[in-house]
Amino acid sequence: MARLQWKTHNSKGKYRVVVTKPLVGDVWLETLLRADCRVDQCLSERILSRAELREAIGSHCDGVIGQLTEPWDDELMRVLKSAGGKVYSNVAVGYDNVDVAAATRHGLAVGNTPGVLTETTAEMAVALTFAAGRRIVEADAFMRAGKYKGWLPTMFLGKLFYGKTLGLIGAGRIGSVFALTMARGCHMDIVYYDQFQNEQLERKVRETGSLYQQLGERSISIRRADTVEEVLETADVVSLHTILDASTRHIINAERLRLMKKDAILVNCGRGPLIDERALVQHCRQHPDFRVGLDVFENEPQMAPGLASLPNVVVVPHIASATVWTRTGMCTLAAANVAAILRGEPVWNQPDVLPFVNAPSVDAMPRAAPSIVNAKELHLPQYTQMSRL
């Protein structure tokens, strides 16, 4: 195994921060340097092992900026605390890889990076929907292989989305933007399952439908389903946007796949383990008109045996948030979390994090940690306008 490459910034800084991956942009680094941090950054792209993470923390480490691919469990949190650590931040909105309860027991703040992935991830769900439904990847490979000899009426027949039904499992921020994009663009009706009613989404869909009626166009509708099964049986496209916990792991399994239409499209830009991947492979083999778009996988970076060879499945390597603006924003927020906690600053208590991301300079950012998921449990102070002074 190749040796890891590391780079140190501001070697005499007051606080030592370990960054486990190359990051995007330069605002994140400026944020840490302005907080007088020594930054030890791993430049290697491979996933660090548990032993390598322990070695990177060493005998002294004030904070870490890490990744979803790393197991930040009780052991690593204990190692970080023993090294004098105060904060860990994921470069992600999710934190399935972090034992937040363990971090809290050790008095460590845990940061994440919400508020900048919504539209970007929703756009990827749209892209995967069209790529799968219109067989873009298959057709692209066909062309590149020199197989195209002329137009045929039966060539790469796909699915028309106009006027069809879109199903959501989870109607939070990302699911809502995805649904509105498809409903407004393709006049799709929406059926969604969520623990909570999304009144804002329902209002927007109904207002759009009313406008379409006034224009003499096909209206659109929305309703909340009582069960996951109802969505699966009804929808032509099903997109997963729910959280991952014990109740949603394998929420799409063999039994529920059988409930879906034979030519339905299943999209997952949420969490890989929402789908029983082995069951999905079997279902796609048995139903060649059933199509799938996946950005995440059950056991990343591995895929279930047989998945990669299925022509009716489009796969991309967890890039739903991969736009320059979003990834730069994520890195900035992660660094701001660490810098603020190390300086003893309060926690931002507003849903809009754009004051951090769109600030004209690091000095113009709010003096706060943008998002600390265990702030309440650690009794961290909340941001007020006086905090800025």
C-alpha angles and dihedrals in degrees: 000000000000118000117257118254117224134186126196123211122193095001093194096051121139095237127043115221124183117210111193101199143027108274135206125258128354103262092087091057094045089051092056094042092052087055088055094249126160102222120207105189127188109223095188116104100212121099113268117238123232090256092051091050091051090049092048091053091050122164095319128036128142099188146355134213106202145164141251089250093066125084104234096181134147093288095055093041089053090050091050092048091049089054091056096264123166105175145025123190129190118216087227141070090236124068105186087133093059126082094217093179090056092048090051092050088054092047094247121146114227118210133193136179113242129158100049102068102060104093094030094054092043089053090054090052088053091048093050091047092056095038091054098037096046094037094235097160093048092049093046092053090046091055095045090051090059093242097128109106100161144316119304127183091226098050118125097336110197140174130289111221099190111113095000128124124265118204125203127196098196121015104204126128099301095040091049095052091047091049094048091048093053095039095049096040100041102022090241123169116231132223116177140182119209136144088240131044112248100217094172093056091046092051093050093049093048092047090050091048091051091051092050090052091053089052092050093248131127110286124224132222139199135200137171114238123221094221142023088240092061091056093048094049094047108038130086090198123031120192124187119222104148129119121265116243137126091287096052102039105117090003082155106055136151094280094051094043087059089058093060125092114271091242098037124132121230119199128187122186091144120072125335098225091060084086128057093229097196090053089048092054091052093047093050091050091053095043111041092178091058108096134198139193117197130185095164134043138208096242105020131231088020123071124212113269111276097016096105093054096054111108092201093061125079113202130188127176104255095288101140091118094039104121120117094241095048098044091045089051093049092052091047092051093048091052092045090053092055096041094050096048092048090051092049094245125154130260121262108246101192128091094228111084095172091104085072099041098042098038111131090228141003089256090058093058119104111266093243144091106264098216129003110171096200097040093119094050091049091046092233116176118258125236120259131174088259088062088070093060 
